[in-house]
């Protein structure tokens, strides 16, 4: 959430978010993050403006 709060208008793709945060970019790690981001979208904390794209709620 910190990355989204620091860059409120930026739309992140999961792989870009991992690179931005210095996280591993292997497929299992990407899938875990994708699942967590999906949960945040369902909870109303993030928006999903397109497939695989996430951003802060505006």
Secondary structure, DSSP 4 states (H G I P E B T S, - for coil): -HHHHHTTT--EEHHHHHHHHT---SHHHHHHHHHHHHHHHHTTSEEEEETTEEEE--
